[in-house]
Amino acid sequence: MGRRKFFPESFWSDDGFLDGRLHLLQSRDGYRAGLESVMLAAAVPAEPGDRILEPGLGAGVAALCVAFRVEGTHITGIEIEPTMASLSLENALRNDCADRLHVVIADVTMPMVCSNEIASDSFDHAFANPPFYLENCSRVPENAEKRSAHTRQEGALDLWIRFMIRKVKNGGSLSFILPTDSLKEVLFSFDGCAGDTLVFPLFPRIGEPARRILVRSYKGKKGPLKLLPGMVLHDLNGRVSPEADEILRKGKALALHTV
């Protein structure tokens, strides 16, 4: 489908994902999704017919990667920025997924705003790529759109996680991609509410420490924390590793429990 008039080419780029099988509009200068969104989408253990929730929908990259990989899934996205919410719907329409994406404009740190449209205990899975940095962090971007996407107030991550826990069914999965230094905060939020937690490090290259982790937990479960071997994303020459290529280009699922 062609680009709509309210998404002029000067503001948006048309980017290919999953080896060009998805074509998604993104901001040229603001927040741009990439490897992290695709890896997160691959880690969602969805099956056909599942209902899935994504707070922080953005342009819909992760949601539409899930929808492409698992037919028959229905995804509800929550997005605070109306322009990004409209962009995600446009992207769904352009990729023949308009009937499978429902978007709510709301702030997930103010859960009462979402309560009428998003019932508790109603989703099979929830996943998120929450803002990484605290507002006073030295790495806060100068660009306003990037700053909104990347930064959060103190305690906001706990609000995101607890909101998601309330919305999934008992036994439903919760999946996140986060900086490694967020793990302690995430586990604190899971305490008493979710368990059987899996932590999957993403290593930039062999011999380098992980900068990002995939974390999956299950509402109401009590199993132990498991640290998995993880994945190396690039070889020493900067090329995408064969394991990562299976996910980023071929759209393969990342089945954490079998790694």
C-alpha positions as CSV (number, residue, x, y, z in Angstrom):
1,M,0.0,0.0,0.0
2,G,1.3,3.5,-0.8
3,R,2.3,6.0,1.7
4,R,-0.5,8.2,3.2
5,K,-0.4,12.0,2.8
6,F,0.1,12.4,6.6
7,F,3.3,10.4,6.5
8,P,5.4,12.4,4.0
9,E,8.6,10.9,2.7
10,S,10.7,13.7,4.1
11,F,9.9,12.6,7.7
12,W,9.7,8.8,7.4
13,S,11.9,6.1,5.9
14,D,10.5,2.8,4.5
15,D,12.6,0.1,6.1
16,G,12.7,-3.6,5.5
17,F,12.7,-6.2,8.2
18,L,12.9,-10.0,8.1
19,D,14.8,-9.9,4.8
20,G,12.3,-7.4,3.3
21,R,9.2,-9.4,4.1
22,L,8.0,-6.6,6.3
23,H,8.2,-3.0,5.1
24,L,7.6,-0.5,7.9
25,L,7.7,3.3,8.1
26,Q,9.9,4.8,10.8
27,S,11.1,8.3,11.7
28,R,14.2,9.4,9.9
29,D,15.6,11.4,12.7
30,G,13.8,10.1,15.8
31,Y,13.5,6.7,17.5
32,R,14.3,3.8,15.1
33,A,13.7,0.2,16.0
34,G,16.2,-2.4,14.9
35,L,17.8,-5.6,16.1
36,E,16.4,-5.3,19.7
37,S,12.8,-5.2,18.5
38,V,13.2,-8.2,16.2
39,M,15.0,-10.3,18.9
40,L,12.3,-9.5,21.4
41,A,9.6,-10.4,19.0
42,A,11.3,-13.7,18.3
43,A,11.4,-14.6,22.0
44,V,7.6,-14.3,22.5
45,P,6.3,-17.9,22.8
46,A,3.1,-17.2,20.9
47,E,0.9,-19.7,19.1
48,P,-1.9,-19.1,16.6
49,G,-5.0,-17.6,18.2
50,D,-3.1,-16.1,21.2
51,R,-3.9,-12.6,22.5
52,I,-0.8,-10.5,23.1
53,L,-0.1,-7.2,24.7
54,E,2.7,-4.8,24.0
55,P,3.1,-1.6,26.0
56,G,5.4,0.9,24.3
57,L,4.2,-0.1,20.8
58,G,6.1,2.6,18.9
59,A,5.9,2.2,15.1
60,G,4.8,-1.4,15.6
61,V,8.0,-3.1,14.5
62,A,8.1,-5.8,17.3
63,A,4.3,-6.4,17.2
64,L,4.3,-6.8,13.4
65,C,7.3,-9.2,13.6
66,V,5.3,-11.3,16.0
67,A,2.2,-11.1,13.8
68,F,4.2,-12.1,10.7
69,R,5.8,-15.1,12.4
70,V,2.7,-16.5,14.1
71,E,-0.5,-16.3,12.0
72,G,-3.8,-15.7,13.8
73,T,-2.3,-13.8,16.8
74,H,-4.2,-10.7,17.9
75,I,-2.0,-7.9,19.4
76,T,-3.1,-4.9,21.5
77,G,-0.5,-2.2,21.6
78,I,-0.3,0.7,24.1
79,E,1.4,3.9,22.9
80,I,1.7,7.2,24.6
81,E,2.4,9.3,21.4
82,P,-0.6,9.7,19.1
83,T,1.6,10.1,16.0
84,M,3.4,6.9,16.7
85,A,0.1,5.1,17.4
86,S,-1.1,6.3,14.0
87,L,2.1,5.2,12.4
88,S,1.8,1.7,13.9
89,L,-1.7,1.3,12.4
90,E,-0.4,2.5,9.0
91,N,2.3,-0.1,9.2
92,A,-0.1,-2.8,10.1
93,L,-2.3,-1.8,7.1
94,R,0.7,-1.8,4.7
95,N,1.6,-5.3,5.8
96,D,-2.0,-6.8,5.7
97,C,-2.2,-7.0,9.5
98,A,-4.7,-4.2,10.2
99,D,-7.3,-6.6,11.5
100,R,-4.9,-8.1,14.0
101,L,-3.5,-4.9,15.7
102,H,-5.6,-2.8,18.2
103,V,-3.9,0.3,19.5
104,V,-4.7,2.2,22.7
105,I,-3.3,5.6,23.3
106,A,-2.3,5.8,26.9
107,D,0.5,6.0,29.5
108,V,1.2,2.6,31.1
109,T,2.5,4.2,34.2
110,M,-1.0,5.5,34.8
111,P,-2.8,2.1,34.6
112,M,-6.3,3.4,35.4
113,V,-6.3,5.1,32.0
114,C,-6.1,1.7,30.3
115,S,-8.4,-0.2,32.6
116,N,-11.6,0.2,30.5
117,E,-10.1,-1.0,27.2
118,I,-7.6,-3.5,28.5
119,A,-9.1,-6.0,30.9
120,S,-7.0,-7.8,33.5
121,D,-6.1,-11.5,33.2
122,S,-7.0,-11.4,29.5
123,F,-3.8,-11.9,27.5
124,D,-1.8,-15.1,26.8
125,H,1.5,-13.1,26.5
126,A,2.8,-9.6,27.1
127,F,6.1,-8.2,25.9
128,A,8.0,-4.9,26.0
129,N,11.1,-3.0,25.1
130,P,10.8,-0.4,28.0
131,P,12.7,2.9,28.0
132,F,16.2,2.0,29.0
133,Y,17.6,5.1,30.7
134,L,16.6,7.2,33.7
135,E,15.9,10.8,33.0
136,N,19.1,12.0,34.8
137,C,21.3,9.5,32.9
138,S,24.2,11.0,30.9
139,R,23.2,8.9,27.9
140,V,19.8,10.6,27.5
141,P,19.4,11.5,23.8
142,E,19.0,15.2,22.8
143,N,16.4,14.4,20.1
144,A,12.9,14.8,21.8
145,E,11.4,11.7,20.1
146,K,14.4,9.6,21.0
147,R,14.4,11.0,24.6
148,S,10.7,10.1,25.0
149,A,11.3,6.5,23.8
150,H,14.5,5.9,25.7
151,T,14.1,7.5,29.1
152,R,11.9,6.9,32.1
153,Q,11.4,8.2,35.6
154,E,12.6,6.5,38.7
155,G,10.3,3.5,39.4
156,A,8.6,3.5,36.0
157,L,10.0,0.1,35.0
158,D,8.4,-1.4,38.0
159,L,5.0,0.1,37.0
160,W,5.4,-1.3,33.5
161,I,6.1,-4.8,34.7
162,R,3.4,-4.8,37.3
163,F,0.9,-3.5,34.8
164,M,1.8,-6.3,32.4
165,I,1.6,-8.9,35.1
166,R,-2.0,-7.8,35.9
167,K,-3.1,-8.0,32.3
168,V,-1.8,-11.5,31.4
169,K,-3.6,-14.7,32.4
170,N,-2.3,-16.9,35.2
171,G,0.6,-18.8,33.6
172,G,0.9,-16.3,30.8
173,S,4.4,-15.2,29.7
174,L,6.1,-11.8,30.1
175,S,9.0,-11.0,27.8
176,F,11.4,-8.1,27.9
177,I,14.6,-6.9,26.3
178,L,16.6,-4.7,28.7
179,P,20.1,-3.4,29.5
180,T,22.0,-5.9,31.7
181,D,22.0,-3.5,34.6
182,S,18.2,-3.6,34.8
183,L,18.1,-7.2,35.9
184,K,18.0,-6.6,39.6
185,E,15.1,-4.2,39.2
186,V,13.2,-6.6,37.0
187,L,13.6,-9.5,39.4
188,F,12.4,-7.3,42.3
189,S,9.2,-6.6,40.3
190,F,8.7,-10.2,39.6
191,D,9.0,-11.2,43.3
192,G,5.9,-13.0,44.4
193,C,4.1,-12.3,41.1
194,A,6.0,-14.2,38.4
195,G,8.6,-16.9,38.3
196,D,10.3,-19.7,36.3
197,T,12.4,-16.8,35.0
198,L,14.8,-17.2,32.1
199,V,17.6,-14.8,31.4
200,F,19.2,-14.9,27.9
201,P,22.3,-12.6,27.4
202,L,22.9,-11.0,24.0
203,F,26.7,-10.6,23.4
204,P,27.8,-8.1,20.8
205,R,30.9,-10.2,19.9
206,I,32.8,-13.2,21.2
207,G,34.7,-12.1,24.4
208,E,32.6,-9.0,25.0
209,P,30.2,-8.6,27.9
210,A,26.5,-8.7,27.2
211,R,24.9,-5.3,27.0
212,R,21.3,-6.5,26.5
213,I,19.4,-9.4,28.0
214,L,16.1,-11.1,27.1
215,V,14.1,-11.9,30.2
216,R,11.1,-14.1,30.2
217,S,8.9,-15.0,33.2
218,Y,5.5,-16.5,33.8
219,K,2.7,-15.1,35.9
220,G,2.0,-17.1,39.0
221,K,4.8,-19.6,38.5
222,K,7.4,-20.4,41.2
223,G,10.2,-22.0,39.3
224,P,13.9,-21.0,39.8
225,L,15.8,-18.3,37.9
226,K,17.8,-19.8,35.0
227,L,20.7,-18.1,33.3
228,L,20.9,-19.4,29.7
229,P,24.0,-19.5,27.5
230,G,22.8,-16.6,25.4
231,M,23.8,-15.7,21.8
232,V,26.7,-13.9,20.1
233,L,25.2,-11.4,17.6
234,H,28.3,-10.6,15.5
235,D,31.6,-12.2,14.5
236,L,34.9,-10.4,15.0
237,N,34.5,-8.8,11.6
238,G,31.2,-7.3,12.5
239,R,29.1,-9.7,10.4
240,V,25.8,-11.0,11.9
241,S,26.4,-14.5,13.4
242,P,24.6,-17.4,11.8
243,E,22.4,-17.9,14.9
244,A,21.3,-14.3,14.9
245,D,20.8,-14.3,11.1
246,E,18.2,-17.1,11.5
247,I,16.2,-14.7,13.6
248,L,16.9,-11.3,12.1
249,R,16.6,-12.3,8.4
250,K,14.7,-15.6,8.3
251,G,12.2,-14.8,11.1
252,K,12.9,-17.9,13.2
253,A,11.5,-18.1,16.7
254,L,13.9,-17.9,19.7
255,A,12.7,-20.7,21.9
256,L,14.5,-19.8,25.1
257,H,13.3,-22.9,27.0
258,T,15.1,-25.2,24.5
259,V,18.4,-23.2,24.3
